[in-house]
């Protein structure tokens, strides 16, 4: 491999091998613009322009093949304007590839930048791909990429009654694995139709590397993950989605700010800073969302500034934010409500779905401390680390 000791992703390794893993096969490709080489050339362009790759179909996850659709918005299947190939949506009428979607495909290549959190849906799209390809006899090749959150394993378990498309299997919120490693684990532990799977590994990546140390460019993975710094906050800040507070969607700082029209940002910052959460400081911040919660209304709250990435605990920190706002503003704060239709179906609250059970929410409502809420999480994470060991591909 040419170059220095920087990290090379799966697509670069595949290209260096003259795409030999795809020779003589009809190729499908799941990707979005986050999958690029170090010159920002997309995997889509690399494979569609390779003379010896027979690309026959494209697939898009949540946010679509162009990664432009809002969160939770259904995306229609379409046809690619440049190649004329079908673009099958796996976040529309179906989450799982159908037999017809895979009819002309011998191998489905998956290259997309994950961000390492259980409730980020690209992982679960991959899980359905493995399941469908196993059932219909289509091979799967994962072009692996580093986990930008590194090897950290953190957070609570996912209880069976709270599984959904933001958590199909019992992983911690921060699982510390690449998509290639997770694909092996899903195939080995949970997949009722194990696929014929091959992972094209990264070269030069070490588990403890920070994202900056990889030398890789970061391209927005979805509309509300604009920066690598956003990724560091997301495992905890995403929990704000399950409340009536704004998580900053519709601003330049999604998942880095929190607020509502009724909050005194200076007071909230003071309370949170007094708690001395490691690796973070809070600053009063006002913002005007252009979409999502409180669109067109000025919100007041805080911005979380990471001062030490190695010490920062996103899940615990953002749970502390929720606890503090609920205590300071009991008449304003609420959990994101269910619609009447959802209530009648017996759906669970979105916060419970994200965190994996109703226990943390009920404990918050009972006035439990952060330490009480997180008790037992470290034991679960230690058990998971032991279970995942046979599926790890990198030191």
SULMOCOR-V714996 format. One record per residue. N is the residue number from 0. PSI is psi in degrees with one decimal (999 if undefined). D_CENTER is the distance of its C-alpha to the mean C-alpha in whole Angstrom. Layout:
((N | PSI | D_CENTER) (N | PSI | D_CENTER))
//
This chain:
((0 | 128.5 | 29) (1 | 159.7 | 31) (2 | -176.1 | 30) (3 | -156.4 | 29) (4 | 15.6 | 27) (5 | 167.7 | 24) (6 | 140.4 | 21) (7 | 128.4 | 21) (8 | 172.2 | 18) (9 | -39.3 | 19) (10 | -35.5 | 20) (11 | -38.5 | 23) (12 | -42.4 | 24) (13 | -45.3 | 24) (14 | -40.2 | 26) (15 | -30.4 | 28) (16 | 18.6 | 29) (17 | 32.1 | 30) (18 | 27.7 | 28) (19 | -30.7 | 30) (20 | -16.0 | 27) (21 | 4.2 | 27) (22 | 132.9 | 31) (23 | 13.6 | 33) (24 | 151.1 | 30) (25 | 124.5 | 29) (26 | 130.0 | 25) (27 | 155.9 | 22) (28 | 118.1 | 19) (29 | 122.8 | 16) (30 | 177.9 | 14) (31 | -178.9 | 14) (32 | -9.4 | 15) (33 | -18.4 | 12) (34 | 99.2 | 14) (35 | 162.2 | 17) (36 | -174.0 | 20) (37 | -9.7 | 21) (38 | 12.4 | 24) (39 | 21.3 | 21) (40 | 128.1 | 22) (41 | 152.6 | 20) (42 | -36.8 | 19) (43 | -47.8 | 21) (44 | -40.9 | 24) (45 | -48.0 | 24) (46 | -36.1 | 24) (47 | -22.2 | 26) (48 | -5.6 | 29) (49 | 126.6 | 29) (50 | -28.7 | 33) (51 | 22.0 | 32) (52 | 122.6 | 29) (53 | 83.8 | 30) (54 | 123.4 | 27) (55 | -14.4 | 27) (56 | 150.3 | 24) (57 | 152.7 | 21) (58 | 142.1 | 18) (59 | 141.6 | 15) (60 | -160.1 | 12) (61 | 144.8 | 11) (62 | -7.5 | 12) (63 | 171.5 | 15) (64 | -29.7 | 16) (65 | -2.5 | 16) (66 | 37.5 | 13) (67 | -17.4 | 16) (68 | 147.3 | 15) (69 | 164.3 | 15) (70 | 141.6 | 12) (71 | 6.3 | 13) (72 | 128.8 | 16) (73 | 141.4 | 18) (74 | 133.5 | 18) (75 | 149.5 | 21) (76 | 150.7 | 22) (77 | -160.9 | 24) (78 | 137.9 | 26) (79 | 127.7 | 25) (80 | -27.6 | 28) (81 | -45.0 | 28) (82 | -17.7 | 28) (83 | 4.2 | 29) (84 | 151.5 | 27) (85 | 140.6 | 25) (86 | 104.8 | 22) (87 | 126.9 | 21) (88 | 129.9 | 18) (89 | 25.7 | 16) (90 | 57.8 | 15) (91 | -110.1 | 18) (92 | -20.8 | 21) (93 | 149.0 | 19) (94 | -14.4 | 16) (95 | 131.7 | 18) (96 | 134.7 | 20) (97 | 167.6 | 23) (98 | -40.7 | 26) (99 | -35.8 | 28) (100 | -24.3 | 24) (101 | 4.1 | 25) (102 | -41.4 | 29) (103 | 14.3 | 29) (104 | 132.8 | 27) (105 | -34.4 | 27) (106 | 132.3 | 24) (107 | 116.4 | 21) (108 | 132.3 | 19) (109 | 117.7 | 15) (110 | 110.4 | 14) (111 | 145.5 | 11) (112 | 112.6 | 9) (113 | 166.9 | 6) (114 | 5.1 | 5) (115 | 17.6 | 6) (116 | 140.3 | 5) (117 | -37.9 | 6) (118 | 8.1 | 6) (119 | 124.1 | 3) (120 | -11.6 | 6) (121 | -35.8 | 6) (122 | -42.3 | 7) (123 | -28.0 | 9) (124 | -43.7 | 11) (125 | -38.3 | 12) (126 | -39.4 | 13) (127 | -34.3 | 15) (128 | -46.3 | 16) (129 | -41.0 | 18) (130 | -48.8 | 19) (131 | -42.3 | 21) (132 | -34.6 | 22) (133 | -41.6 | 24) (134 | -38.8 | 26) (135 | 6.0 | 27) (136 | 32.8 | 28) (137 | 130.7 | 25) (138 | 156.0 | 24) (139 | 131.9 | 20) (140 | 122.7 | 20) (141 | 122.5 | 17) (142 | 104.0 | 17) (143 | 155.5 | 15) (144 | 153.8 | 13) (145 | 152.3 | 13) (146 | 115.9 | 10) (147 | -16.7 | 11) (148 | 1.1 | 11) (149 | -146.1 | 13) (150 | 6.1 | 15) (151 | 131.7 | 15) (152 | 121.7 | 14) (153 | 152.7 | 14) (154 | 175.8 | 14) (155 | 166.3 | 16) (156 | 166.9 | 16) (157 | 113.5 | 16) (158 | 148.5 | 19) (159 | -36.1 | 20) (160 | -2.3 | 21) (161 | 17.7 | 18) (162 | 148.5 | 16) (163 | -170.1 | 14) (164 | -2.7 | 11) (165 | 20.2 | 9) (166 | 92.6 | 10) (167 | -35.0 | 13) (168 | 162.6 | 14) (169 | 82.2 | 15) (170 | 154.0 | 13) (171 | 161.3 | 13) (172 | -45.0 | 10) (173 | 110.0 | 10) (174 | -16.8 | 11) (175 | 25.5 | 12) (176 | 156.2 | 12) (177 | 167.1 | 11) (178 | -33.7 | 11) (179 | -42.8 | 14) (180 | -42.9 | 15) (181 | -37.5 | 13) (182 | -42.2 | 14) (183 | -40.9 | 18) (184 | -43.5 | 17) (185 | -45.0 | 16) (186 | -37.4 | 19) (187 | -28.3 | 21) (188 | -37.1 | 21) (189 | -16.3 | 20) (190 | 118.9 | 20) (191 | -18.0 | 23) (192 | 77.4 | 24) (193 | 131.7 | 23) (194 | 157.3 | 22) (195 | 103.3 | 24) (196 | 137.7 | 22) (197 | 133.2 | 22) (198 | 121.3 | 19) (199 | 105.9 | 21) (200 | 155.5 | 20) (201 | 154.2 | 19) (202 | 134.1 | 22) (203 | -1.9 | 23) (204 | 133.6 | 20) (205 | 140.1 | 20) (206 | -35.3 | 18) (207 | 0.5 | 19) (208 | 137.4 | 19) (209 | 163.8 | 17) (210 | -42.1 | 15) (211 | -34.5 | 19) (212 | -18.4 | 21) (213 | -24.0 | 19) (214 | 6.4 | 21) (215 | 145.4 | 18) (216 | 150.3 | 18) (217 | 122.1 | 14) (218 | 135.8 | 14) (219 | 128.8 | 12) (220 | -23.1 | 9) (221 | 166.1 | 9) (222 | -30.1 | 12) (223 | 11.5 | 11) (224 | 74.4 | 9) (225 | -23.7 | 13) (226 | 159.6 | 13) (227 | -30.9 | 12) (228 | -31.3 | 14) (229 | -38.7 | 11) (230 | -38.8 | 9) (231 | -31.6 | 11) (232 | -29.9 | 12) (233 | -40.1 | 8) (234 | -24.4 | 8) (235 | -41.8 | 12) (236 | -26.4 | 12) (237 | -24.3 | 10) (238 | -23.9 | 13) (239 | -27.0 | 15) (240 | -30.0 | 14) (241 | 9.3 | 16) (242 | 174.7 | 19) (243 | 0.9 | 21) (244 | 151.8 | 21) (245 | 131.5 | 19) (246 | 13.8 | 16) (247 | 5.6 | 17) (248 | 143.1 | 16) (249 | 11.9 | 19) (250 | 178.4 | 19) (251 | -4.4 | 19) (252 | 50.6 | 17) (253 | 140.6 | 14) (254 | 10.4 | 13) (255 | -12.2 | 16) (256 | 159.4 | 18) (257 | 144.6 | 19) (258 | 176.7 | 23) (259 | 161.2 | 25) (260 | -24.1 | 29) (261 | 0.0 | 30) (262 | 141.4 | 29) (263 | 103.4 | 31) (264 | -39.1 | 29) (265 | -42.7 | 31) (266 | -43.6 | 32) (267 | -43.4 | 28) (268 | -41.7 | 28) (269 | -46.2 | 31) (270 | -45.5 | 30) (271 | -39.5 | 26) (272 | -32.3 | 28) (273 | -26.1 | 31) (274 | -13.9 | 28) (275 | 54.3 | 28) (276 | 134.8 | 24) (277 | 136.5 | 23) (278 | 18.7 | 22) (279 | 145.7 | 22) (280 | 148.7 | 24) (281 | 139.1 | 24) (282 | 136.5 | 26) (283 | 139.7 | 27) (284 | 135.2 | 26) (285 | 143.6 | 27) (286 | 157.9 | 25) (287 | 95.8 | 25) (288 | 139.7 | 22) (289 | -8.9 | 23) (290 | 175.1 | 21) (291 | -149.4 | 19) (292 | 137.9 | 21) (293 | 30.2 | 24) (294 | 128.7 | 24) (295 | 3.2 | 28) (296 | 133.1 | 28) (297 | 130.3 | 28) (298 | 149.7 | 26) (299 | 140.1 | 27) (300 | -133.8 | 25) (301 | 156.9 | 23) (302 | 135.1 | 21) (303 | 118.4 | 20) (304 | 115.9 | 21) (305 | 122.8 | 20) (306 | -19.8 | 23) (307 | 98.6 | 22) (308 | -37.0 | 19) (309 | -27.7 | 20) (310 | -16.9 | 21) (311 | 132.7 | 18) (312 | 91.5 | 17) (313 | -40.4 | 14) (314 | -49.5 | 14) (315 | -40.2 | 18) (316 | -46.3 | 19) (317 | -26.4 | 17) (318 | -39.3 | 18) (319 | -34.8 | 22) (320 | -46.1 | 21) (321 | -45.8 | 21) (322 | -43.6 | 24) (323 | -45.1 | 26) (324 | -42.0 | 25) (325 | -37.6 | 26) (326 | -40.4 | 29) (327 | -31.6 | 31) (328 | 64.0 | 30) (329 | -25.7 | 31) (330 | -16.4 | 32) (331 | -40.7 | 29) (332 | 144.5 | 26) (333 | 160.5 | 25) (334 | 149.7 | 22) (335 | 120.3 | 21) (336 | 158.3 | 23) (337 | 149.4 | 23) (338 | 166.4 | 25) (339 | -38.8 | 29) (340 | -43.3 | 28) (341 | -41.2 | 24) (342 | -44.3 | 27) (343 | -28.2 | 29) (344 | -12.4 | 27) (345 | 22.8 | 26) (346 | 154.8 | 22) (347 | 159.5 | 21) (348 | 147.0 | 20) (349 | -37.2 | 16) (350 | -44.7 | 16) (351 | -38.7 | 17) (352 | -41.9 | 15) (353 | -46.4 | 12) (354 | -15.0 | 14) (355 | -2.5 | 15) (356 | 174.3 | 19) (357 | -3.8 | 21) (358 | -49.4 | 23) (359 | -41.7 | 21) (360 | -45.7 | 22) (361 | -36.5 | 25) (362 | -39.7 | 26) (363 | -44.4 | 25) (364 | -27.0 | 28) (365 | 0.8 | 30) (366 | 18.9 | 30) (367 | 152.7 | 28) (368 | 165.9 | 28) (369 | -41.8 | 24) (370 | -38.2 | 26) (371 | -39.7 | 27) (372 | -39.2 | 23) (373 | -1.2 | 22) (374 | 132.3 | 25) (375 | -16.6 | 24) (376 | -40.8 | 20) (377 | -34.3 | 21) (378 | -44.2 | 23) (379 | -44.0 | 21) (380 | -37.8 | 18) (381 | -40.5 | 22) (382 | -41.3 | 22) (383 | -41.1 | 19) (384 | -36.8 | 19) (385 | -41.3 | 23) (386 | -35.4 | 21) (387 | -12.7 | 19) (388 | -41.2 | 21) (389 | -11.9 | 23) (390 | -4.0 | 20) (391 | 141.0 | 19) (392 | -10.5 | 20) (393 | 150.1 | 20) (394 | 999 | 22))
//
